[in-house]
Amino acid sequence: MKCKRYTTEQKIRILRSADEADASILDVCRDAGISEQTFHR
């Protein structure tokens, strides 16, 4: 499986969307295409 590399801006966008959204972390991770472990890392 090929690894995805995200830029700093993309990482910040994902984290901000998790803060602003009323969705769970799992939903945000699913939309971004990352695992929950990656999100917490």
mmCIF entry with sequence, helices, sheets and N, C-alpha, C, O atoms, coordinates in Angstrom:
data_MODEL
# 
_entry.id   MODEL 
# 
_entity.id                         1 
_entity.type                       polymer 
_entity.pdbx_number_of_molecules   1 
# 
_entity_poly.entity_id                      1 
_entity_poly.type                           'polypeptide(L)' 
_entity_poly.nstd_linkage                   no 
_entity_poly.nstd_monomer                   no 
_entity_poly.pdbx_seq_one_letter_code       MKCKRYTTEQKIRILRSADEADASILDVCRDAGISEQTFHR 
_entity_poly.pdbx_seq_one_letter_code_can   MKCKRYTTEQKIRILRSADEADASILDVCRDAGISEQTFHR 
_entity_poly.pdbx_strand_id                 A 
# 
loop_
_entity_poly_seq.entity_id 
_entity_poly_seq.num 
_entity_poly_seq.mon_id 
_entity_poly_seq.hetero 
1 1  MET n 
1 2  LYS n 
1 3  CYS n 
1 4  LYS n 
1 5  ARG n 
1 6  TYR n 
1 7  THR n 
1 8  THR n 
1 9  GLU n 
1 10 GLN n 
1 11 LYS n 
1 12 ILE n 
1 13 ARG n 
1 14 ILE n 
1 15 LEU n 
1 16 ARG n 
1 17 SER n 
1 18 ALA n 
1 19 ASP n 
1 20 GLU n 
1 21 ALA n 
1 22 ASP n 
1 23 ALA n 
1 24 SER n 
1 25 ILE n 
1 26 LEU n 
1 27 ASP n 
1 28 VAL n 
1 29 CYS n 
1 30 ARG n 
1 31 ASP n 
1 32 ALA n 
1 33 GLY n 
1 34 ILE n 
1 35 SER n 
1 36 GLU n 
1 37 GLN n 
1 38 THR n 
1 39 PHE n 
1 40 HIS n 
1 41 ARG n 
# 
_struct_asym.id          A 
_struct_asym.entity_id   1 
# 
loop_
_struct_conf.conf_type_id 
_struct_conf.id 
_struct_conf.pdbx_PDB_helix_id 
_struct_conf.beg_label_comp_id 
_struct_conf.beg_label_asym_id 
_struct_conf.beg_label_seq_id 
_struct_conf.pdbx_beg_PDB_ins_code 
_struct_conf.end_label_comp_id 
_struct_conf.end_label_asym_id 
_struct_conf.end_label_seq_id 
_struct_conf.pdbx_end_PDB_ins_code 
_struct_conf.beg_auth_comp_id 
_struct_conf.beg_auth_asym_id 
_struct_conf.beg_auth_seq_id 
_struct_conf.end_auth_comp_id 
_struct_conf.end_auth_asym_id 
_struct_conf.end_auth_seq_id 
_struct_conf.pdbx_PDB_helix_class 
_struct_conf.details 
_struct_conf.pdbx_PDB_helix_length 
HELX_P HELX_P1 AA1 THR A 8  ? GLU A 20 ? THR A 8  GLU A 20 1 ? 13 
HELX_P HELX_P2 AA2 ILE A 25 ? ALA A 32 ? ILE A 25 ALA A 32 1 ? 8  
HELX_P HELX_P3 AA3 GLU A 36 ? HIS A 40 ? GLU A 36 HIS A 40 1 ? 5  
# 
_struct_conf_type.id          HELX_P 
_struct_conf_type.criteria    ? 
_struct_conf_type.reference   ? 
# 
loop_
_atom_site.group_PDB 
_atom_site.id 
_atom_site.type_symbol 
_atom_site.label_atom_id 
_atom_site.label_alt_id 
_atom_site.label_comp_id 
_atom_site.label_asym_id 
_atom_site.label_entity_id 
_atom_site.label_seq_id 
_atom_site.pdbx_PDB_ins_code 
_atom_site.Cartn_x 
_atom_site.Cartn_y 
_atom_site.Cartn_z 
_atom_site.occupancy 
_atom_site.B_iso_or_equiv 
_atom_site.pdbx_formal_charge 
_atom_site.auth_seq_id 
_atom_site.auth_comp_id 
_atom_site.auth_asym_id 
_atom_site.auth_atom_id 
_atom_site.pdbx_PDB_model_num 
ATOM 1   N N  . MET A 1 1  ? 0.837   -1.179 0.000  1.00 0.00 ? 1  MET A N  1 
ATOM 2   C CA . MET A 1 1  ? 0.000   0.000  0.000  1.00 0.00 ? 1  MET A CA 1 
ATOM 3   C C  . MET A 1 1  ? 0.884   1.245  0.000  1.00 0.00 ? 1  MET A C  1 
ATOM 4   O O  . MET A 1 1  ? 1.838   1.336  0.773  1.00 0.00 ? 1  MET A O  1 
ATOM 5   N N  . LYS A 1 2  ? 0.570   2.180  -0.850 1.00 0.00 ? 2  LYS A N  1 
ATOM 6   C CA . LYS A 1 2  ? 1.368   3.382  -0.991 1.00 0.00 ? 2  LYS A CA 1 
ATOM 7   C C  . LYS A 1 2  ? 1.060   4.363  0.137  1.00 0.00 ? 2  LYS A C  1 
ATOM 8   O O  . LYS A 1 2  ? -0.102  4.584  0.476  1.00 0.00 ? 2  LYS A O  1 
ATOM 9   N N  . CYS A 1 3  ? 2.097   4.941  0.708  1.00 0.00 ? 3  CYS A N  1 
ATOM 10  C CA . CYS A 1 3  ? 1.920   5.928  1.769  1.00 0.00 ? 3  CYS A CA 1 
ATOM 11  C C  . CYS A 1 3  ? 1.539   7.269  1.163  1.00 0.00 ? 3  CYS A C  1 
ATOM 12  O O  . CYS A 1 3  ? 2.034   7.650  0.103  1.00 0.00 ? 3  CYS A O  1 
ATOM 13  N N  . LYS A 1 4  ? 0.672   7.963  1.836  1.00 0.00 ? 4  LYS A N  1 
ATOM 14  C CA . LYS A 1 4  ? 0.319   9.312  1.438  1.00 0.00 ? 4  LYS A CA 1 
ATOM 15  C C  . LYS A 1 4  ? 1.132   10.273 2.286  1.00 0.00 ? 4  LYS A C  1 
ATOM 16  O O  . LYS A 1 4  ? 1.282   10.077 3.492  1.00 0.00 ? 4  LYS A O  1 
ATOM 17  N N  . ARG A 1 5  ? 1.643   11.285 1.664  1.00 0.00 ? 5  ARG A N  1 
ATOM 18  C CA . ARG A 1 5  ? 2.364   12.327 2.383  1.00 0.00 ? 5  ARG A CA 1 
ATOM 19  C C  . ARG A 1 5  ? 1.527   13.590 2.331  1.00 0.00 ? 5  ARG A C  1 
ATOM 20  O O  . ARG A 1 5  ? 1.126   14.037 1.257  1.00 0.00 ? 5  ARG A O  1 
ATOM 21  N N  . TYR A 1 6  ? 1.269   14.159 3.486  1.00 0.00 ? 6  TYR A N  1 
ATOM 22  C CA . TYR A 1 6  ? 0.478   15.366 3.562  1.00 0.00 ? 6  TYR A CA 1 
ATOM 23  C C  . TYR A 1 6  ? 1.382   16.546 3.869  1.00 0.00 ? 6  TYR A C  1 
ATOM 24  O O  . TYR A 1 6  ? 2.331   16.426 4.644  1.00 0.00 ? 6  TYR A O  1 
ATOM 25  N N  . THR A 1 7  ? 1.089   17.679 3.263  1.00 0.00 ? 7  THR A N  1 
ATOM 26  C CA . THR A 1 7  ? 1.838   18.887 3.557  1.00 0.00 ? 7  THR A CA 1 
ATOM 27  C C  . THR A 1 7  ? 1.383   19.429 4.906  1.00 0.00 ? 7  THR A C  1 
ATOM 28  O O  . THR A 1 7  ? 0.368   18.996 5.452  1.00 0.00 ? 7  THR A O  1 
ATOM 29  N N  . THR A 1 8  ? 2.127   20.355 5.420  1.00 0.00 ? 8  THR A N  1 
ATOM 30  C CA . THR A 1 8  ? 1.782   20.960 6.709  1.00 0.00 ? 8  THR A CA 1 
ATOM 31  C C  . THR A 1 8  ? 0.416   21.640 6.638  1.00 0.00 ? 8  THR A C  1 
ATOM 32  O O  . THR A 1 8  ? -0.371  21.565 7.582  1.00 0.00 ? 8  THR A O  1 
ATOM 33  N N  . GLU A 1 9  ? 0.143   22.293 5.530  1.00 0.00 ? 9  GLU A N  1 
ATOM 34  C CA . GLU A 1 9  ? -1.140  22.976 5.374  1.00 0.00 ? 9  GLU A CA 1 
ATOM 35  C C  . GLU A 1 9  ? -2.305  21.988 5.383  1.00 0.00 ? 9  GLU A C  1 
ATOM 36  O O  . GLU A 1 9  ? -3.357  22.263 5.959  1.00 0.00 ? 9  GLU A O  1 
ATOM 37  N N  . GLN A 1 10 ? -2.108  20.839 4.743  1.00 0.00 ? 10 GLN A N  1 
ATOM 38  C CA . GLN A 1 10 ? -3.157  19.823 4.716  1.00 0.00 ? 10 GLN A CA 1 
ATOM 39  C C  . GLN A 1 10 ? -3.395  19.256 6.113  1.00 0.00 ? 10 GLN A C  1 
ATOM 40  O O  . GLN A 1 10 ? -4.541  19.014 6.490  1.00 0.00 ? 10 GLN A O  1 
ATOM 41  N N  . LYS A 1 11 ? -2.343  19.044 6.875  1.00 0.00 ? 11 LYS A N  1 
ATOM 42  C CA . LYS A 1 11 ? -2.476  18.534 8.244  1.00 0.00 ? 11 LYS A CA 1 
ATOM 43  C C  . LYS A 1 11 ? -3.229  19.526 9.115  1.00 0.00 ? 11 LYS A C  1 
ATOM 44  O O  . LYS A 1 11 ? -4.103  19.145 9.893  1.00 0.00 ? 11 LYS A O  1 
ATOM 45  N N  . ILE A 1 12 ? -2.884  20.802 8.979  1.00 0.00 ? 12 ILE A N  1 
ATOM 46  C CA . ILE A 1 12 ? -3.555  21.833 9.765  1.00 0.00 ? 12 ILE A CA 1 
ATOM 47  C C  . ILE A 1 12 ? -5.027  21.912 9.396  1.00 0.00 ? 12 ILE A C  1 
ATOM 48  O O  . ILE A 1 12 ? -5.878  22.089 10.268 1.00 0.00 ? 12 ILE A O  1 
ATOM 49  N N  . ARG A 1 13 ? -5.335  21.781 8.106  1.00 0.00 ? 13 ARG A N  1 
ATOM 50  C CA . ARG A 1 13 ? -6.726  21.827 7.654  1.00 0.00 ? 13 ARG A CA 1 
ATOM 51  C C  . ARG A 1 13 ? -7.541  20.682 8.257  1.00 0.00 ? 13 ARG A C  1 
ATOM 52  O O  . ARG A 1 13 ? -8.691  20.874 8.650  1.00 0.00 ? 13 ARG A O  1 
ATOM 53  N N  . ILE A 1 14 ? -6.946  19.500 8.328  1.00 0.00 ? 14 ILE A N  1 
ATOM 54  C CA . ILE A 1 14 ? -7.635  18.345 8.900  1.00 0.00 ? 14 ILE A CA 1 
ATOM 55  C C  . ILE A 1 14 ? -7.881  18.558 10.386 1.00 0.00 ? 14 ILE A C  1 
ATOM 56  O O  . ILE A 1 14 ? -8.971  18.275 10.882 1.00 0.00 ? 14 ILE A O  1 
ATOM 57  N N  . LEU A 1 15 ? -6.877  19.052 11.099 1.00 0.00 ? 15 LEU A N  1 
ATOM 58  C CA . LEU A 1 15 ? -7.029  19.286 12.534 1.00 0.00 ? 15 LEU A CA 1 
ATOM 59  C C  . LEU A 1 15 ? -8.053  20.375 12.827 1.00 0.00 ? 15 LEU A C  1 
ATOM 60  O O  . LEU A 1 15 ? -8.835  20.252 13.770 1.00 0.00 ? 15 LEU A O  1 
ATOM 61  N N  . ARG A 1 16 ? -8.057  21.427 12.035 1.00 0.00 ? 16 ARG A N  1 
ATOM 62  C CA . ARG A 1 16 ? -9.039  22.497 12.246 1.00 0.00 ? 16 ARG A CA 1 
ATOM 63  C C  . ARG A 1 16 ? -10.451 22.026 11.939 1.00 0.00 ? 16 ARG A C  1 
ATOM 64  O O  . ARG A 1 16 ? -11.399 22.422 12.617 1.00 0.00 ? 16 ARG A O  1 
ATOM 65  N N  . SER A 1 17 ? -10.598 21.196 10.934 1.00 0.00 ? 17 SER A N  1 
ATOM 66  C CA . SER A 1 17 ? -11.931 20.690 10.610 1.00 0.00 ? 17 SER A CA 1 
ATOM 67  C C  . SER A 1 17 ? -12.452 19.812 11.740 1.00 0.00 ? 17 SER A C  1 
ATOM 68  O O  . SER A 1 17 ? -13.657 19.767 11.987 1.00 0.00 ? 17 SER A O  1 
ATOM 69  N N  . ALA A 1 18 ? -11.553 19.117 12.425 1.00 0.00 ? 18 ALA A N  1 
ATOM 70  C CA . ALA A 1 18 ? -11.964 18.297 13.563 1.00 0.00 ? 18 ALA A CA 1 
ATOM 71  C C  . ALA A 1 18 ? -12.407 19.181 14.722 1.00 0.00 ? 18 ALA A C  1 
ATOM 72  O O  . ALA A 1 18 ? -13.345 18.831 15.438 1.00 0.00 ? 18 ALA A O  1 
ATOM 73  N N  . ASP A 1 19 ? -11.749 20.321 14.917 1.00 0.00 ? 19 ASP A N  1 
ATOM 74  C CA . ASP A 1 19 ? -12.125 21.241 15.991 1.00 0.00 ? 19 ASP A CA 1 
ATOM 75  C C  . ASP A 1 19 ? -13.454 21.923 15.709 1.00 0.00 ? 19 ASP A C  1 
ATOM 76  O O  . ASP A 1 19 ? -14.275 22.089 16.611 1.00 0.00 ? 19 ASP A O  1 
ATOM 77  N N  . GLU A 1 20 ? -13.668 22.319 14.456 1.00 0.00 ? 20 GLU A N  1 
ATOM 78  C CA . GLU A 1 20 ? -14.858 23.084 14.105 1.00 0.00 ? 20 GLU A CA 1 
ATOM 79  C C  . GLU A 1 20 ? -16.099 22.227 13.925 1.00 0.00 ? 20 GLU A C  1 
ATOM 80  O O  . GLU A 1 20 ? -17.212 22.682 14.186 1.00 0.00 ? 20 GLU A O  1 
ATOM 81  N N  . ALA A 1 21 ? -15.919 21.009 13.487 1.00 0.00 ? 21 ALA A N  1 
ATOM 82  C CA . ALA A 1 21 ? -17.065 20.160 13.163 1.00 0.00 ? 21 ALA A CA 1 
ATOM 83  C C  . ALA A 1 21 ? -17.669 19.551 14.417 1.00 0.00 ? 21 ALA A C  1 
ATOM 84  O O  . ALA A 1 21 ? -16.987 19.339 15.419 1.00 0.00 ? 21 ALA A O  1 
ATOM 85  N N  . ASP A 1 22 ? -18.945 19.280 14.337 1.00 0.00 ? 22 ASP A N  1 
ATOM 86  C CA . ASP A 1 22 ? -19.623 18.586 15.423 1.00 0.00 ? 22 ASP A CA 1 
ATOM 87  C C  . ASP A 1 22 ? -19.537 17.083 15.224 1.00 0.00 ? 22 ASP A C  1 
ATOM 88  O O  . ASP A 1 22 ? -20.131 16.315 15.980 1.00 0.00 ? 22 ASP A O  1 
ATOM 89  N N  . ALA A 1 23 ? -18.797 16.667 14.209 1.00 0.00 ? 23 ALA A N  1 
ATOM 90  C CA . ALA A 1 23 ? -18.648 15.246 13.903 1.00 0.00 ? 23 ALA A CA 1 
ATOM 91  C C  . ALA A 1 23 ? -17.598 14.630 14.820 1.00 0.00 ? 23 ALA A C  1 
ATOM 92  O O  . ALA A 1 23 ? -16.785 15.333 15.421 1.00 0.00 ? 23 ALA A O  1 
ATOM 93  N N  . SER A 1 24 ? -17.631 13.320 14.915 1.00 0.00 ? 24 SER A N  1 
ATOM 94  C CA . SER A 1 24 ? -16.648 12.622 15.736 1.00 0.00 ? 24 SER A CA 1 
ATOM 95  C C  . SER A 1 24 ? -15.308 12.574 15.014 1.00 0.00 ? 24 SER A C  1 
ATOM 96  O O  . SER A 1 24 ? -15.224 12.835 13.814 1.00 0.00 ? 24 SER A O  1 
ATOM 97  N N  . ILE A 1 25 ? -14.274 12.241 15.755 1.00 0.00 ? 25 ILE A N  1 
ATOM 98  C CA . ILE A 1 25 ? -12.937 12.128 15.173 1.00 0.00 ? 25 ILE A CA 1 
ATOM 99  C C  . ILE A 1 25 ? -12.918 11.051 14.099 1.00 0.00 ? 25 ILE A C  1 
ATOM 100 O O  . ILE A 1 25 ? -12.244 11.193 13.079 1.00 0.00 ? 25 ILE A O  1 
ATOM 101 N N  . LEU A 1 26 ? -13.654 9.986  14.331 1.00 0.00 ? 26 LEU A N  1 
ATOM 102 C CA . LEU A 1 26 ? -13.707 8.895  13.360 1.00 0.00 ? 26 LEU A CA 1 
ATOM 103 C C  . LEU A 1 26 ? -14.274 9.382  12.024 1.00 0.00 ? 26 LEU A C  1 
ATOM 104 O O  . LEU A 1 26 ? -13.784 8.988  10.966 1.00 0.00 ? 26 LEU A O  1 
ATOM 105 N N  . ASP A 1 27 ? -15.289 10.224 12.065 1.00 0.00 ? 27 ASP A N  1 
ATOM 106 C CA . ASP A 1 27 ? -15.867 10.767 10.831 1.00 0.00 ? 27 ASP A CA 1 
ATOM 107 C C  . ASP A 1 27 ? -14.880 11.675 10.102 1.00 0.00 ? 27 ASP A C  1 
ATOM 108 O O  . ASP A 1 27 ? -14.780 11.627 8.876  1.00 0.00 ? 27 ASP A O  1 
ATOM 109 N N  . VAL A 1 28 ? -14.161 12.491 10.844 1.00 0.00 ? 28 VAL A N  1 
ATOM 110 C CA . VAL A 1 28 ? -13.177 13.384 10.240 1.00 0.00 ? 28 VAL A CA 1 
ATOM 111 C C  . VAL A 1 28 ? -12.063 12.567 9.591  1.00 0.00 ? 28 VAL A C  1 
ATOM 112 O O  . VAL A 1 28 ? -11.616 12.891 8.491  1.00 0.00 ? 28 VAL A O  1 
ATOM 113 N N  . CYS A 1 29 ? -11.618 11.515 10.262 1.00 0.00 ? 29 CYS A N  1 
ATOM 114 C CA . CYS A 1 29 ? -10.562 10.657 9.726  1.00 0.00 ? 29 CYS A CA 1 
ATOM 115 C C  . CYS A 1 29 ? -11.027 9.950  8.463  1.00 0.00 ? 29 CYS A C  1 
ATOM 116 O O  . CYS A 1 29 ? -10.268 9.821  7.502  1.00 0.00 ? 29 CYS A O  1 
ATOM 117 N N  . ARG A 1 30 ? -12.261 9.497  8.465  1.00 0.00 ? 30 ARG A N  1 
ATOM 118 C CA . ARG A 1 30 ? -12.798 8.810  7.294  1.00 0.00 ? 30 ARG A CA 1 
ATOM 119 C C  . ARG A 1 30 ? -12.865 9.759  6.097  1.00 0.00 ? 30 ARG A C  1 
ATOM 120 O O  . ARG A 1 30 ? -12.554 9.364  4.973  1.00 0.00 ? 30 ARG A O  1 
ATOM 121 N N  . ASP A 1 31 ? -13.268 11.001 6.333  1.00 0.00 ? 31 ASP A N  1 
ATOM 122 C CA . ASP A 1 31 ? -13.337 11.985 5.250  1.00 0.00 ? 31 ASP A CA 1 
ATOM 123 C C  . ASP A 1 31 ? -11.947 12.329 4.708  1.00 0.00 ? 31 ASP A C  1 
ATOM 124 O O  . ASP A 1 31 ? -11.777 12.557 3.511  1.00 0.00 ? 31 ASP A O  1 
ATOM 125 N N  . ALA A 1 32 ? -10.952 12.363 5.609  1.00 0.00 ? 32 ALA A N  1 
ATOM 126 C CA . ALA A 1 32 ? -9.594  12.715 5.194  1.00 0.00 ? 32 ALA A CA 1 
ATOM 127 C C  . ALA A 1 32 ? -8.842  11.520 4.627  1.00 0.00 ? 32 ALA A C  1 
ATOM 128 O O  . ALA A 1 32 ? -7.815  11.693 3.970  1.00 0.00 ? 32 ALA A O  1 
ATOM 129 N N  . GLY A 1 33 ? -9.334  10.322 4.871  1.00 0.00 ? 33 GLY A N  1 
ATOM 130 C CA . GLY A 1 33 ? -8.671  9.129  4.356  1.00 0.00 ? 33 GLY A CA 1 
ATOM 131 C C  . GLY A 1 33 ? -7.490  8.690  5.193  1.00 0.00 ? 33 GLY A C  1 
ATOM 132 O O  . GLY A 1 33 ? -6.545  8.090  4.681  1.00 0.00 ? 33 GLY A O  1 
ATOM 133 N N  . ILE A 1 34 ? -7.544  8.993  6.503  1.00 0.00 ? 34 ILE A N  1 
ATOM 134 C CA . ILE A 1 34 ? -6.473  8.589  7.400  1.00 0.00 ? 34 ILE A CA 1 
ATOM 135 C C  . ILE A 1 34 ? -7.057  7.722  8.516  1.00 0.00 ? 34 ILE A C  1 
ATOM 136 O O  . ILE A 1 34 ? -8.268  7.706  8.736  1.00 0.00 ? 34 ILE A O  1 
ATOM 137 N N  . SER A 1 35 ? -6.180  7.006  9.212  1.00 0.00 ? 35 SER A N  1 
ATOM 138 C CA . SER A 1 35 ? -6.642  6.193  10.329 1.00 0.00 ? 35 SER A CA 1 
ATOM 139 C C  . SER A 1 35 ? -6.735  7.052  11.583 1.00 0.00 ? 35 SER A C  1 
ATOM 140 O O  . SER A 1 35 ? -6.164  8.140  11.650 1.00 0.00 ? 35 SER A O  1 
ATOM 141 N N  . GLU A 1 36 ? -7.448  6.556  12.555 1.00 0.00 ? 36 GLU A N  1 
ATOM 142 C CA . GLU A 1 36 ? -7.583  7.288  13.815 1.00 0.00 ? 36 GLU A CA 1 
ATOM 143 C C  . GLU A 1 36 ? -6.236  7.364  14.537 1.00 0.00 ? 36 GLU A C  1 
ATOM 144 O O  . GLU A 1 36 ? -5.954  8.355  15.210 1.00 0.00 ? 36 GLU A O  1 
ATOM 145 N N  . GLN A 1 37 ? -5.424  6.355  14.407 1.00 0.00 ? 37 GLN A N  1 
ATOM 146 C CA . GLN A 1 37 ? -4.089  6.359  15.017 1.00 0.00 ? 37 GLN A CA 1 
ATOM 147 C C  . GLN A 1 37 ? -3.223  7.452  14.408 1.00 0.00 ? 37 GLN A C  1 
ATOM 148 O O  . GLN A 1 37 ? -2.475  8.123  15.118 1.00 0.00 ? 37 GLN A O  1 
ATOM 149 N N  . THR A 1 38 ? -3.324  7.630  13.102 1.00 0.00 ? 38 THR A N  1 
ATOM 150 C CA . THR A 1 38 ? -2.566  8.676  12.441 1.00 0.00 ? 38 THR A CA 1 
ATOM 151 C C  . THR A 1 38 ? -3.012  10.044 12.919 1.00 0.00 ? 38 THR A C  1 
ATOM 152 O O  . THR A 1 38 ? -2.188  10.939 13.109 1.00 0.00 ? 38 THR A O  1 
ATOM 153 N N  . PHE A 1 39 ? -4.292  10.206 13.111 1.00 0.00 ? 39 PHE A N  1 
ATOM 154 C CA . PHE A 1 39 ? -4.841  11.479 13.586 1.00 0.00 ? 39 PHE A CA 1 
ATOM 155 C C  . PHE A 1 39 ? -4.256  11.839 14.952 1.00 0.00 ? 39 PHE A C  1 
ATOM 156 O O  . PHE A 1 39 ? -3.847  12.977 15.178 1.00 0.00 ? 39 PHE A O  1 
ATOM 157 N N  . HIS A 1 40 ? -4.220  10.861 15.857 1.00 0.00 ? 40 HIS A N  1 
ATOM 158 C CA . HIS A 1 40 ? -3.719  11.135 17.195 1.00 0.00 ? 40 HIS A CA 1 
ATOM 159 C C  . HIS A 1 40 ? -2.206  11.292 17.227 1.00 0.00 ? 40 HIS A C  1 
ATOM 160 O O  . HIS A 1 40 ? -1.665  11.959 18.109 1.00 0.00 ? 40 HIS A O  1 
ATOM 161 N N  . ARG A 1 41 ? -1.535  10.691 16.283 1.00 0.00 ? 41 ARG A N  1 
ATOM 162 C CA . ARG A 1 41 ? -0.072  10.804 16.216 1.00 0.00 ? 41 ARG A CA 1 
ATOM 163 C C  . ARG A 1 41 ? 0.286   12.202 15.794 1.00 0.00 ? 41 ARG A C  1 
ATOM 164 O O  . ARG A 1 41 ? 1.467   12.527 15.671 1.00 0.00 ? 41 ARG A O  1 
# 
